[in-house]
Amino acid sequence: MAMAGETLLGKLANHFLPQEAPTVRPAPEPRVSMSPSSGDVAQTPEPKSTGGLASVFKSLTGNKSTRSPPQVQPPSSIAQQLNGASSLQTTYRGPPKYEQWFEQLKIGHPLSERIAAAESIRHAINDYPLSGVTNVFKEGRDLIEPTKPPEARKAGFELFTACAQHASATDPERLAYFEILTAPANTDDFHLQLQSLVELACHGKRLGGFHYSIMRLLTSWLRQCFLVTKAARQNTKHQVKSQEYLPLLEETTLSLLFAFIADVMKYTNNVLTLESAGEVLDAVLSICLKTTLSSDLRACINIIDSIITYGEIPSGKLMGCIKVLCSIHCLVGEVEPEAWRTISHLAGSHNGQTTVLLLFSILRDPTSGRQNVREIRGALSVLKKLFAKNGEDGFPLVPFTLLVEALDDVLAVQHAKVDADVLQFILFLFEDGEVMENVMEEEWSAMFDVVIKCTQRALEAPDGRLITTRSRMENSLIKDETTEHSFATGLAQTLYSLILRLEKLLLKLPGTDFLQREQCIKFFVGAHAHLPESCAEMVIEHFMEYRYCYPSDQEWKANVKLMIQAFFADRSQPTHIRLHALRAVTDVFKVVEMMDEQEDPEIVQTFVASILDETGDEKDIAVLQEIVSFAVTVAHSADEALFSYVISAIRASITSDRLQSPLGSPTVSRHVLLNSRPSSSAVPSQTIQTPSNVVTKGLVQMFMRTMADSASKSLRIFNELLWIAKSHECETDARITAFKLLSRLRADWAYRIFLTLSTESDGLAASLYRTTRSLARRQAVEEAAQQHRASRNDDTASSRMSRSTSFGQGHPQARQPLRAASGTSKTTQRNQQMWMYPDDDALPEETSGKASSFLRSFIEAQEHVEVLDEKDFSKVEKNAEEETEAPVATTKNDDQSMEKANSKEERKSSTDSAKSSTEVDRTLLSRPGRKTLPINIYLDTVTSLIQNGCEWEVYSYILVHLPSQLTNQALFKGAVPQIRKLREVLCELLNRNSFQDPPISSGIRKADVAICLFQTLNMVMSYNQHFPRTDQDEIVLTFVQGIGSTWERTAKCCIHALTICCHEMPTSMSRSLIPLLHKMSTIITQSHVAVHILEFLACLARMPDLYVSFNSDDFRIIFAICFRYLQYVRDQPQRETLNRSSYPHARNSVVLTEGSISESNFQPNTSDELPQYVYALAYHVITFWFLSLKLNDRAAQVSWIAKNLVFIDANGKETIDEQAQVTLDFMQRVAYADVDESAPDPTFTSDRFGEILKKRWIVGQSIITVEQATRGGWAQITKRQPSGTSCYIIREKFSRPPPHQSQISTDSMRDTRQSDVNMVLPSHLLLQLTASIPLTKESIPIPLPQDDFMQRAMSSFDRNSTVDGHKVGVIYIGENQTQEVEILSNILGSSDYTAFLSGLGTLTKLQGATFNTQGLDRVGNADGEYAFCWRDRVTEIVFHVTTQMPTDLEMDPQCIGKKRHIGNDFVNIIFNNSGLPFRFDTFPSDFNYVNIVITPESRASFVATRLRSTENAKNAFYKVQVMSKPGFPEISPAAETKIMSLEALPSFIRLLALNASVFSLVWADREGGEHVSSWRNRLREINRLRDRYKPKSSSTTSPPGTSNGVTMHEVKNVRDSITSFRRSSVANFLTNASESNSQRSSVLSTAETVGPGTQEDGVVDSLDFSRWA
């Protein structure tokens, strides 16, 4: 019995069942064996109830009460006897009651007694060496009959088991036991039946008597037992499972049967015949195919292994065994060791080679089906291990060639798992980079073909799409996944591992030692979709190193195709790999292009098509950029057919983008998606953009390259760009890219197309926050607004501030930026801006600016094929030379003088320059094949987008860039109908307020959009010669509507535009002047337009034809506007004090930095920055408009003007400031006469008139000098006033005294010889002309002494000019000139420059000049012989023209002589004919505040201007832009570019220069004091003489901006004043003249209190000379 515990069955029982009894049922206590007496021959053995197979079986089945027959407990008496056996006396034959039990067992006794007796005897047989056991078996055999109750059958089988274990049974007895035990029995007793048989056979070791029939019996039992067990398992699945699994009784029985069969084969080999082995194998293999438990499989494998070890497998059963074993080995990991052990036994037997062949046959003849797949996979797993043995240790050899063939054949099954196993097998051959010797000596091509086949099929979906991704390949191996995708992923990982091992091998072995290198490279190409980056690079480098793609290789075409398909066309490849492959192929293009096309005419087309065919589906931005770059290269040299193909190929990408992007959807999300793919670190990150944009950039680049070579190509590309620009379905960034080129198109004087890099759109871009600095300012203003809001604690103040920022208030400028910039930080983040200004990368490559030889914007009929011959060019050169010899500008009287201005050397230099330019023009003009660019279609496109609206990024780009392009009239020469349409659309949109609203997230207001549209209309206005009168009228009315409209900020740009209208469309302007003035009168409370309104009025005053129909009321509107701005300036110091005391955070300024010259152009700019300029400009306007009055109407306006020039000072007195005094002084001089100044008569001398006496007085604000001839009554009176000097020659005609008149003593001085000659002294005349009895002390004349001091004072006084003098530089910049020295060295300019100078002023000789030449030499002509000058009644300008100044580069190489003049001029006029944008820092200087830049609208060479016809020159237009020094406020209507005709240009520029000079003078003195005009300076000289010779006190006030502060009482008064000012209008001045005298204190310069404030109209009465004149 000791051996029973060592059998396989015991091991299985210990493996499958728990070693401890379940907690629900305690384990039985061990039975105490009965001890024999001391007289016994042999000692009684230990009880065996806890050991042996029977005990194990009992313990295994005793706990499953619900699924096994119930246990029958022995009677209590028997139990007690057994438990108390220690005191029981025993004999050799058994225990004392043995015979009683035996008798009780016999038939006839009650069944319960028999059962108890059988139980007792069983124990006795186990515990005692009894004899006669056979008799016991005979007496109790009926207990196992099927008819007996379960407890009886159980007791009977246990009794018979004990009997069978007894060693005394003979073979016949054992046979009898066998027949009885194996007879048909109750199925519930099979486990008891089997247990009894196992014990009878001693676990297979003792089969005597029944060995010839046991195998068949066991085979039959095995089939039946498995079926019963399987059924029991199925039933158990529907029951609730316990927490701890307990084997079924049927499972335990099946395990016992498996173990018993194995033991029978092991211990009794004569029972295992081929027939019985075959039957057992059939049963076992059937079970293997039906079971799902590894325990069953392990038992079956044990049976098969026993047959192989102790018998022989029939040949017909060998294939089945191999298939089952292989399947188990592959699929059941738990049993894999047992399966391999059995297979290895089989392979090591005489059937080993047969086994290998059978394994190959499984692979070679695959059939579909799940079972066959298992068998194939199993065969592969077994072959893998057998191949690894390499024929060693008795294992059969697996030939590599046959193996590869079999692997190739097995792929026909088309199963993902099989493919994965095949690939794993091949991967196994390259374990860790080490390759077995038998593999290294073989050819690998067939093996790699197998790999390619299985990967291509397994890793592709039905539509050809890869199931796996590269990112999944890098994960760990995934095994035994069930879904197709999972298997594909595992397969991809296996392939990836194989590739890595091969790569390692390639790197490890040199090329000469590794014969399979080429095969590996070829395999890598075939598996290109799964190569790691390093491996792909290795392949590409290999192709490049050996030049496989070059025509020198016989297979170069196939290699190119392979490279493209494997690494470039495969979009699963990393970006840098695809780029590397593409460059490897495109490098060959230059060689292919040079090949002989006769051999293969389609070679270039085919080569290009292989790269560009799939461009439409390309979404990788970096790759697409490289493709487009290649397309650009090809297109440049391609013929028409190839060029057309290239355009169509890359255009497909735009079409694809349109199909994938829904209409109206934001493109930003698509940008993110397109760039979401992780890129390799070797690839630089690309700017977010769509594929359409990449292609569009390529088209732009093509256009830039082809415009100089091919007109047809350029036109095709231009049409493509137009299609992109106007298509709402195209991506936004692509449309903007197209517009970046289209908006930079320009045409020169000959209508030749070229590209400009700078669009000069700074101001408009800033108005839409498209510049970096405008965004920064916006953010700064927002932060200031937040601080201000945080500081407002007073609810009342908060309410007042909120009201002041509303649209309906009259003075919201100080807070406008706060409202406009509210939420900047948030909205800027939400609204992604796709373009900014300036954009250095607007074009994909740098543009040379060279004009195209083929593309024209306009071709006249006679110019189509016109080419000048040599004679014509000779004539051109001759004319150019003649024009260079002409003076810069001439007048009728100065021809000879101007000829002296140029030396022979200068003329020669100019002639050479003209000839050079002529040669260039000859080259450009003589090329045939010119074509017209359809600019009209482009303008139609832009007009449609403006009219109908589009995506905001596109719309805003057009708004900013179109105006500057419209200045180039040569570009739109052939698009006049479209210009008219654009004008109509702009006027309609602005008049109806129907243009597109900006998105809320942009933070831009509709007024900003209106500003851009007004600026566009301003440029369109320059085409007015093509508009009928009604259209011109509509333009003017549109600008008028922009003043005082709901868009408050548009007033300024509209005023600027109307200034241009005055020059270009005077008739239309004259009709709208009255409504315009009324509009201006309604917006005078908007301080930010004060300067611009006054500048407009100053301009208008010099154009009398426009206001010829004005009446007195119309003039009063203008005067009233000026009075209101004067009032505003006077209130400025108090208003600032009030703001500082009440709202300390309300005023926040942003400092402009360098580079922001134009960015403030369209930002609100209040007049608070420099009120002195408003003050000076207002008086300037009053003066000129008074002169504009008809002479008969002037006196009628004096009283009203005087009333409004008087104000109440802080002391409550009526006061008039200095400027008002000199203004009234000038009005007094011109109110009744339109005459200029008069000078003393040089002939009034003592030689002619005898003795002359001179005497001076100060009378009022003038110095009266009387030069009296003592004889004859002649006198010369000189009246020196602040505004001028007048001289009169008068004679008092004395009557001859009557004869009867006698002389008295006082007449002694009379000559007695001439009694009719009277003696007269100077004082006589003064007394006769003044009141005999002065009414006031102030009106008494003050005599001045006749001494040296007075003589010097008069000389100094006379040197003060009676007009304001200004100096303005004029600089000419020639072709391509950018440096200061080369510009200043110019000695002449173009013909239009000369014509401009002629209109700018009068050519005046400098030597001996009596006026102020503003620093120009008047003695030795050191600064030239002539200068251009201009003067009116009030102002004088001297122009420092550099081309008129001497140039000596030898003595003055740096042109210091010229620089000392223009470097000190506040204002310079730059005539920029360089063709390049002007830089403000071209002439470094601390004093150049303003540069007025004039640029021809179409670029022209030096010679071109001389070739132009008179008509062409007359119709020429010029761009004008006022560029200010950084930090300089905006002061000009041309701060944003304007365009003017040459005819109107000089007067407009002169006005700009005058205003800029006035402002600069004020600006320069803003910190140290104030700028004092010449009139005020003369007034101060008179007042100083008055104070010297008759001292008296006078009240003074502070100049603008220098107030010393106000009291709190004054703050209150000012607050009331501000409220009153905001609510007032010009109507107050027109209806209530005294309103201007209320509650205002002076902020102006020194003034004299003329009369007490308590005397109503006292001062006015004294000033109103019209009452007594």
Disulfide bonds with the S-S distance in Angstrom:
none
